[in-house]
């Protein structure tokens, strides 16, 4: 059994219309111990730290800068952005950085873009190990939300992790995105759990509350709890109903 599998609230999605103080109060009031957000570079790090400490919360994850990994001409820029993101993560006491990989490059062989992705992550590995920060790459669906994105299926993402061969480089498995892209959630998650460093979750269709739509989240979460995974599932959705009530309901699944 996992030592812990806990929810985290993506405040930019679930509570994006609220101030940082109000958003983190709702996270605390929901009985959830952690929050995450997208970019650190457009926020005040001192304010985030103050909110974290005043609410007694952890920061589960934030993003590194959105620079393509499938284009080797942009690799130096990506690595410089990652260096800055690691420094920000260390300030925030955050051990996980989420990385998108960039859009598919028309006219370039997929194998060449795959190799660029692997090579870039291999170059990043020593930086991540030295800082003891984990980088998780994110497959996204290209049918509804991210047309043109390179990394869509989890099988390629897991293959990339194996090729990079670094324990500080894993996958963020977004259950919503992978339900759209490939389905077969529980089997794909459980057989690859050692390659997964973070989860995201939203209802499908609609990307709303986890209680809305076709995904049986309590059953998916029970399957994850029965693995060795110890980490967070980031609640990254846009609520249709009262945000606090919805978060409290999901928090109850982990009680």
N, C-alpha and C positions, 0 to 999 in steps of 0.2 A: 504493500500500500504506500502511496505517496505520503511524504511527511506533511505536506500541505498543498492544497490546491485552492486558491482564493480568488474572489472577484476583485477587479479593479475598474474604476469608472473613467472612461475617456471624457474628460470634462469639455473638450472642444466640441464633441458630438452631442452627448446627452444633455449637457448643461451650457451649451455655447452662448446662449443669450444672457447668461448671468455673469456678474462680476466674479473674480477669483475667490473672494471671501465668501460670497453667497454659494458658489458652486461647491467649494470644499466643505461648507457647513452641511449641505444636503448629503454629500458623501458620508460625512460623519454621522448625521442623523439616520441614514439608511443602515448603519451598522456595518459599513464596508471600510476596510482599513487602508486602502490604497487608491491612488488616482494616477492617471497618465494624461498626456496631451501630445499634440503633434510637434510643431516647431518650438524649440527653445529660443531661437534667435529673434522672434517677434514678441517675446515676453520679458518681463522684468524678473530676473532670477532671484533677486533679493525678496521680492514680493512672494514669489512661489515658495521660497524657503520659509518665510514668515508664516504663510498659510499652512504649510506642511507641519511646522512645529506647533502652531497654536491649536491645530485640530488633532494632533497626535497621529498623523497619517504618514504613509510611505509613498514614494513615487516609484511606480512599477516600471515605467518605460517612457521614453520620448523618442523623437525621430532624429536621425542625422540628416544632413542637407540633401535636397532632392537633386542629385546629379547622376547622370547616366553611368552605369557600370558596363553596359554592353558596347560602349564606344571607347576604345583605348585612347583616343585623343583627349578624352575628358578625365582620364584616370588620375592624373596629378591633382586636378581640381577636386575630384571626389575624395582623395586621400587627405588633402588639406582640410576639406570640410569635415571629414571624419575626425581628424586631429582636434579641431575646434569643438566638435560635438562631444568627444571623450572628455575634454577639459570641462565642458558644461555639465556633463553627466556626473563627473566626480564632485563638482561643486554641489550638485543637487542630491547627492547620495543615491543616484539612480544607476543600477547595474546593467540595464538593457537598453540598447539603441535599436530602433526599427529602421530598416533601410528598404526603400523601393529601389528598383534596378534600372528604370528607364524604359522608354518606348522602343518597340521593334524598329530596326533600321531598314527601311525599304531598300532593296537592291543588294543587301549584304546577306550572305549565307547564314542560316540560323546557327550552324555549327561554329562559325567564326564569332558570332555574338556570345554564344555559350562559353567559348574559350576565353573571351575577354572578361566575362563575368567571373569565371573561376580564377583567372590570373589576378584580377583586381582584388578579389577577396583574399587570395594568398598573400598579396603584398600588404593587405590590411592586418593580417593575422598577428604578426609580432607586436604591432601597436596595441591591439586588443588584449593580448596575453599580458603584456607589460602593465597595462592599466587595470587588468582584471575586470574588463567590461565585455559583455556579450553583445554581438551584433546579430540581429535576426533579419533575414531577407524575406520579403513579402510577396507571395503570389497573389494576384488580384484577378477578378473576373473581367473579361473583355466583352461580355455580351450586354451588360446593363450599365456598369459604372465606369469602366476604364478602357474604352475602345483604343486599340493600338498599343496597349501595354505589352511588354515582352514576355514576362514570366506569368503564366496563367495556371498551369497545372502543378500540383504538389509533387508529382513523381519527378519532374525535372528539377524542382527545388531541392528535393532530397538527394538526387544524383549530384547536384552541385555541392551540397554539404559533404558528401562522401569524397568528392574530388579535392575539395579544399583541405579536408582532414585536420580541422582545428576545432577543439572543444568550445572555443569562444565564438564560433560562427555556426548559427543554426537557422531554423525557419520560424517565422511567426505564421502559425496556421490559423487563417481566418475562416471560421466555420461557415459564415455567411457566403463569402466569396467561393469557397470550395464546394458548397452545396450547388451553386449555380454552375461552376466550371466542370464538376466531375461527380458529385454525390459520393455514395459509398463512404460516408464520413467515419463511422466508428472503426471500420476495418483499416482505412488509410491512416487514421490517427494512431491506433493502438500498435500497428506493426512498425510504425516509424517514430514512436514516442521519444526515442533517444536522440532524434534529429530535430525535435521541436523545443524551442526555448521560450515561446510565448504563444498565447492564443488571443484571438479576437472573436466576438460573437455579436450577432444581430439576427432579428427575425427575417425570414424570407417567405414570400416576396415583400418588398417594401422597405427593408432595412429599418424596421421599427423595433418595438419591444420583443424580447425573446419569447414571450408568451403568445405572440401573434405570428401565425404562419405555419409552415409545414414541418419545421425542424422540432423534433422532440428533445429539447435541450436537457431536461432532467436525465433522460436516458444517456445522452451523449456525455454529460458531465459525470454520471456514474461510471461510465466506461473509462474515462480519464482518471477518476479517483482510484480505479483498480489497477493502474499502472504505477510506475516509479516516478512519474512526473511530479515535480515540486516547483510550483510557480504560479503565475497569474493567468486569468482569462480576462482580457480587457473588454468591458462592455462598451461597444462602439456602435451606437445606434441613435436614431432620431425619434424621440418618444412622441406617440400620438396622444397619450393620456398623461395623467399626473406623474411627473418624473420621480418624485420621492416615493410614491406608492409602488411604482414599477421596480425601482431599485430595491426597496425593502422586500418585495416578493422574491426577486432573484437571490438576495442575500439569504433568505430563508432556506434556499436549496443547499446552502453550504453550512448551515448551522449544525 
